[in-house]
Amino acid sequence: MTYLFLYIVSIVLIWWTYRVGWLEAVKTVVKVIVPSALIILFNIKAGRLLFKSPLVGLVSALPTSIFIFRGSLPLVSYINNWIENKINKYDDSQVVDTDSVSLDD
């Protein structure tokens, strides 16, 4: 079942990259992966305390996930700005507007 999930996710990522370009696809993946990883890490560390009682776990899981998601938005913004700046640093092509004159004149 895990392989099926990973297969579907990889197909969606390939389609999304084709649809919007690789830069926007990477920024979208960062928007999803960073908060998810932080929520998972928090639940691993605090899981022993929060989930001793199923009632406490159910009541506290959603608010802590929302809090961590909102708290990770500046980090996601920083990472996306860094990616954008790295790409724009190398895309500094200047266009010179010229007129063409025929040789007969």
C-alpha positions in Angstrom: 0.0 0.0 0.0 2.9 2.3 0.7 4.3 1.7 -2.8 1.0 2.6 -4.3 0.8 5.8 -2.3 4.4 6.8 -3.4 3.6 5.9 -7.0 0.5 8.1 -7.0 2.5 11.0 -5.3 5.3 10.7 -7.8 2.8 10.8 -10.7 1.1 13.9 -9.3 4.5 15.6 -8.8 5.6 14.9 -12.3 2.2 16.2 -13.6 2.4 19.3 -11.4 6.0 20.0 -12.6 4.8 19.7 -16.2 1.9 22.0 -15.5 3.5 24.9 -13.6 7.2 24.5 -14.1 9.9 23.0 -11.8 10.4 26.2 -9.8 6.8 26.5 -8.7 6.6 22.7 -8.1 9.6 22.8 -5.8 8.1 25.8 -3.9 4.8 23.9 -3.5 6.6 20.8 -2.3 8.4 22.9 0.3 5.1 24.4 1.4 3.8 20.8 2.0 6.9 19.0 3.3 8.2 21.5 5.9 5.0 21.9 8.0 4.3 18.1 7.7 7.8 17.2 8.9 7.6 19.6 11.8 4.1 18.2 12.8 5.4 14.7 12.6 8.6 15.5 14.7 6.4 17.3 17.3 4.1 14.3 17.5 7.0 11.9 17.9 8.6 13.9 20.7 5.4 14.9 22.5 3.4 11.8 21.7 4.3 10.0 24.9 2.7 12.8 26.9 -0.1 13.8 24.7 -1.4 10.4 23.6 -1.4 8.5 26.9 -5.1 9.0 27.0 -6.9 8.8 23.6 -9.2 11.6 24.6 -6.3 14.0 25.3 -4.7 12.9 22.0 -7.8 13.6 20.0 -8.5 17.0 21.6 -4.9 18.2 21.3 -3.9 16.8 17.9 -5.7 19.3 15.7 -4.9 22.5 17.7 -1.2 21.6 17.9 -1.1 20.8 14.2 -2.7 24.1 13.3 -0.3 26.0 15.7 2.7 24.3 14.2 1.5 24.9 10.6 1.0 28.6 11.3 4.3 28.8 13.1 6.1 27.2 10.2 4.9 29.8 7.6 7.8 32.2 8.1 10.3 29.3 7.7 8.5 28.2 4.5 8.5 31.8 3.2 12.2 32.1 4.0 13.0 28.9 2.1 10.9 29.9 -0.9 12.5 33.4 -1.0 15.9 31.8 -0.9 15.1 29.5 -3.8 13.7 32.4 -5.7 16.8 34.5 -5.1 19.1 31.7 -6.2 17.2 31.4 -9.4 17.0 35.1 -10.1 20.7 35.6 -9.4 21.6 33.5 -12.3 18.9 34.8 -14.6 20.3 38.3 -14.9 20.1 38.5 -18.7 19.9 42.1 -20.0 18.1 42.8 -23.2 19.4 45.5 -25.5 16.9 47.0 -27.9 18.4 47.8 -31.2 17.2 48.8 -34.6 18.2 47.0 -37.7 19.4 48.9 -40.8 19.5 47.3 -44.2 22.8 47.3 -46.0 21.3 49.0 -49.1 20.9 52.3 -47.3 
